Amino acid sequence: MASIQTTAPSGRGSGPRVLIYSHDTFGLGHLRRSRAIANAIVEEQPGASVVIISGSPVIGNFEFESGVDYIRIPGVTKLPDGDYRCLNLNMNLDEAVGLRQSLILQAAKSFQPDVFIVDKEPTGFRGEVMSALDYLQGVGCRLVLGIRDVMDEPALLVPEWDRKEAKQALIRYYDEIWVYGLKEIYEPLAALHLPPEAESRITYTGYLRREVPPTRSLTRYPKITKQPFILVTTGGGGDGEDLIDWVISAYETDPDIEMPALVLFGPFIDRDKRRSFVERITKQPKLDVLSFDNKIEHLMQKADAIVAMGGYNTFCEALSFDKRTLIVPRTRPRLEQYIRAVEAERLGLVRMLSDYREPRTPERMAEALRGLSAQPRPSEVVVPGLLDGLDRVQERLKALTEPAIPFAPAFHQAAE
């Protein structure tokens, strides 16, 4: 491994430079997690500079702390059959990936980061970060793979990583692997049977605590939020139609559900579905709707309870704001949300309602909604280190960017 430069180049600021690759081919989850990490870095180290590389079409809708900026690369989108296509450009997918790869490499060469954090995929989308990994490893940049608490069920994760040669990339390139969760809840890489030297690089950080943004949301909230209400959120909304339909059907079937609900669509919901849902919601006095709120944390704090699909970010927010939460996990094409919900319910942090093995009836949802007001809050369960994720990330970043010491850690020697 190349030696690490410990003095700043001429004209370079004293704070560390961090480049984050956000794997965001679908939804908002990866972007929002990367944003939380970036903001936490510059809050802890005011002299730091963080650049997020993202293909998200809505990244410009979010606020970032001073010291954080982003580079928008051409977007790709996931099709219903699981394949991908270029989001806006009139070029085929291979051309788009080639362009994205070139831009990522150029950003790495121009920015000269001290640390490169890659989100979720060791090789990036279709291998697009490999050139940057080769270059940055050669100049001594520290390489970190950051992954959420649950990736997928082992039967699907192992062949997927084999196909992408992701395990080999993890072993070859990454100095550290940060799992944004707890080992006691789930071990996302256990099925890969990593060699001991790679296992030794794993740090379980705990979940990433969220805070309410310092500035108010510009979104005008409906009157329903002036009383106790349930917030129904599906994140980006691109795959949340079943949940929204199920909630609406519960209110249509059972007018005695006491607490009203606010449905938050998300920016990626299908237009025709959205129109149909709005027509149904306007007929229900206990339902209202918002299209999108880029500062959803304010709504989370106001809500009495939350109904959500159980993606990583929403789960972190429910824990952070101590909200009674009903998780209705997506089970296709991945069981990630279902696995997370099962483990969280086991600990008593949330309740789960799933159509994975039982039918999706309005009566089941209505019963679950009525039970939310009596459900324990997450804070009533003591799980050590549960929300320490950003603190651990800050600690590890400082360790990685401190001046080199005479003797390198043993696992770095093994990696060489």
N, C-alpha and C positions, 0 to 999 in steps of 0.2 A: 504494500500500500504506500502511496506517495506520502512524503512528509507534509505536515500541516504548517501552513504559514501562520505565524503568531503575531506578526506586526502588520498593521494596516497599510495597504498600498498608498502611495502619494495621493492626497486629495480625497481619501476615503474617510468616512466618519468612523468614530470609535466604536459604535455599537455593532452588534452582529447583523449579518444579512441572512435572511431566511427566504428561500424559494419554496412555495407550496404548489404541488400539482394536485388539482382537485378533479377527481374522477367523476364527472357530472354529465354522463350521456343521457340521464333520465332523472327527472324530479329535482328536488331542492336539497336533499339530504347531505350530499357530499359538500356542496357549496356552503351550507350553513355550518357544518362541522368545521370546515377549513376557516371560515370567517371567525368562529368563536376562538379557535386556536390562535389565529393571527392577531386578533384584538387583545387577547390575554398576553401575548408575547410583548407587544409594544407598551402595554400598561405596566408590566413588570420591569421592562428595560426601555425607558423613553428614547434612548439613542438608537434603538433597533430599527431596521427597515425590513418589511415583509412584502413580498410580491406573490400574489395568488395567480396561477395560470388556470383559466377556466374556459369552458365552452358554453357555459350557461347563458341563455338568451336574456335572463333577468338579473344578472349580476349587478347591473347598474342601478337596480332598484333598492339596493341595500347600502346602508351607511357603514363606513369603516373608520376605525380610530386613526388619528394622525400617526403617520409612519407605515400605514398599510395602503397598498395600491394593488391593482390587478391588471392582467393582460388577457384580453378576450381573444381566444382562438376560434376558428370556424366551428360551429356546433354540429353535432350529430344527434340523431333522435332514434329511439327504439320503436320498432314497428310491432303490431300485435302478434306477429308470428315469431317474435324474438330476434329478428334480424335488425340491421341498422341501415340508415341512409343519411346522406348529408342534409342538414336542417334547412339551409337557405341557398347555398351555392349550387349552381347548375354544373356539378361535376360528380363523377362516381365516387364511391366510398374510398377506394384505394387512393385516388388523387387527394381527397380531403385529408385522409390520415397522413399521407406524405407531407402535405402542407403543414398540418398540425405538428408533426414531428420536427420539421425544420424550424418552426417558430419556437418550439420548446427548447431546442438546442441553442438557437440564437439568443434566447432569453438567458439561458444558463451562462453562455459565454460573455454576454454583455453585463449581466448583473453581478457575476462572480460571487455567488452565495457562500457563506460559511457552512450552512446546513441546507440540505434539500429534503423536504418531507413529501413523500409520495403517498397519496391517499388510496387505500384499498387494494389496488392492483400493482404487484411488484414490477410488472413490465409496462404498465399503462394500458390504455385502450389500444388493442391490437399491436402491442409492442412499441407504442409511439414514444416512450420515455427512454428506451434502451440507449439511443445515441447520447442523450444527455447524461445518463448514468455512467457510461464509459468515459465521457469527457470529464465529468465532475469527480469521479473516483481518481482519475489520473492527476488532477490538480489538488487533491487532498481535501476536497469538500466532504463533510460528514453526511452520510446517507441514512435516512430514517424511513421506515415503512410504518405508516399509521393505519390501523384497521379497527373497525368497530367491534363490539363485543361478540356479535354473532355474524358469521359470513353466510353459511348455508348448511344444510344437512350433509354429513360426511359422504353419503353415497353420491352426491352431486358435486361437492367441492373438490374431492380428490381427482376425479377424471378431468374436471375443468382446469385445475391447476396443472395437471400433467400435460394437457393439450396446449396450454399457454407457456409451458416451461417456466411457470411462475416459481415453483419451489427452488429450482436451480438458480434463478435470478435472486431470490431472497438470500440464499446461502452465499452467493458470489459477491453481491454488491452491498448489502445493508449492514451498517454498523450496529444499528439498534432497530428493534421492532416494538412499537408502542401499541398495546391493546387498550382501547378506550373503554375498559370495563374491569370486572373483577374475576379472578381465577375461580373463586368460590361459586360464582354464578354460571360461567361458561368458559370453556377453553376453545376458541375458534379454530386454532391450528393443530389441535391434538391429533386429528385423524391423519395428518400429513407425516407424522413420525419423523420430525426433524432431527438431524444429528445433534449431539450434546452441545457442540460449539455454537450452533444456531439457536438452540433453546436458551442458552445462557445470555443471549442478546435481548430476550423478551422482557419487557416491563409492563405489568398490568397497572395502569394509571388510576383506575376508577373512572366513573362516568364524568362527563364534562358539564360542570355546573353552569347554569345560565342565569343572567341578570336581566332586569328590566332596563331597556335603553334609557339613557339620560334625557333624551328629547322625546316629546310626545308624538304619537302616531298622528298623521294627517288624515287618517281614515275616520269618517264620521260614523260612530257606532249607533245602531238603532235603539229605540226605547227599551227593547227587551233586556238590554244590558244594565238597566237601572235597578233591576231586581235580581235575586238569585237565578242563575241560568246555567245551562249545560252548553259548553262549547264543543261543537262537532267539527273536527278538523281532519283532513286527509293529506296534509302536507302540500306537495305540489298539485295534487288533484288529478294527475294523469291516470291513476289506477284506483281511485277511491269511489267509483260509482256505486259499487255494491253496498258499501257502508252507508252512503248517503241515502240510497233507495231504502235500505233496511230501517234507518231511523225515521224517515218520512212515513213509511208504511206503519210503523208503530204508533205514531200520533194519529194517523188516519183511522187506525183500528181501535185505539183506546183513548178516548177524549179525557179520561180521568188521570192521565199522567200529570202530576202536579207541577213539576218544574219545566218551564219553557226551554227551548233550545235554539241556539244560533248556529247555523250551518255556514262554515267557511269553505268556499269552493277550492281555492288554489288556482294559480295561473294556467295550469295545463289541462284543465278539465275539457272534455269534448263539448263543443258548442251546442250541438243538438241535445245532448244529455242535460246540459246546463239549462237550456230553455225549458225542457220538460220538467226539470226539478223546480224551477222558479214558479211555473204554473201550479204545481202541486203545493208548494210551500205557501203561496199567497192565499190559499184556501184554508190554511190552518192557523188559528189565532195564537197558538203557542209555538209557532215556528217563525223564524226570520232568517235572512241570508245576507252574507257579504261575499264579494268576489275574491278579494285578496287583501292581506294586510302584511306589509313587509316588516312590521314590528309586532308580530303576533304575541310577543311576550306580554304586552300590555293587556291583551285580551285574556291570555292565560291567567294573569294575576287577578283580573276582575271576575273570572268565571268561578262558579261554585264547584263545578265538576267538569271533567273532560271525557269525551268519547273520541277515540282515535284508532288508527290502524296499528299503531305500535312501532313505527319507524324509530330509528335510533334517536333523532333529535327531539321528537315529540316525547319520547320516554324520558330523556334527560330533563326536558322542561317540566313535565309532570312531577318528577322528583324534586326539582329545584324549587318549584312554587308550591309544593306540598299539596297537590290536588288529588281528590278522589277521582280515580281514572278507570274507565272501562275500555279495555283493549279489544278491538275487533280485528284480528290480524289477517292480512293477506296470506293466502296459502299457495298462490300461483304467481309467477313461475318458481318462486323460492319459498322455503319454509322459514326464512330468517325471522320474520316478525312473529310467527307462531312459536318458534323455539324461545325467543325472548319473552313472549307473553307467558308461556308455560312456566319458565324459571322465575319470572317476577311474581306470578301468582303463587307459586310454591312458597316464596318468602313472605307473602302477604302485602306486597307493595302495590299491587293492582288487582283488579278482577278481569277475567277474560270471558268473552262470548265469541264462539267460533262456529262456522258452518262446515268445518273440516270433517266432522263425523256426525253432526246432527243437522237437521233441516233448518233453513233460514226462514223462520216464521215471524210475523209481526208480534205475536204474543210473547215469544222469547225475548225479543228486544224490549218490548214494553215492560216486562217484568224486570229486566236488567236496569232499565232507566229509572224505574221506581225505587230500586234498591240502592242507587248511588248516594242518596242523602244520608243513609245509615252506614255507609262503608267506611272503614278506618282510613285515616290519612297515611301516606307513606312514612311520615315522621314517627308514627307509632311503632315502626319496626326499626330496630337498631342493627345496621349493617356497617361495620367499621370500614372507613375509607370509601364509602359508596360514591360520594360526589367530590372526590379529591383530584379528579382528572387533570384540571388545568394547573393545579399546584404541582403535580408530578411532572407535567409537560414542561413547566417553567424550570423546575429543578434539573431535568435531564438536558434541557437546552443549555443551561448555564454550564453544566458539566462538559458538554460537547464543544462549547466555544471558549472555554478557559484555555490559557496558554498551555502548550504541550508540556507534559512532565517527562522526566528521563526514561521511565519504564512504561511501556504501553500495556493496557489491560490484556490479560491472558487470552481472551477470546479474539482480540484483534490479531494476536500472534498466530492463533490457530487459523484465522481466516486467510492470512497471507500464505 
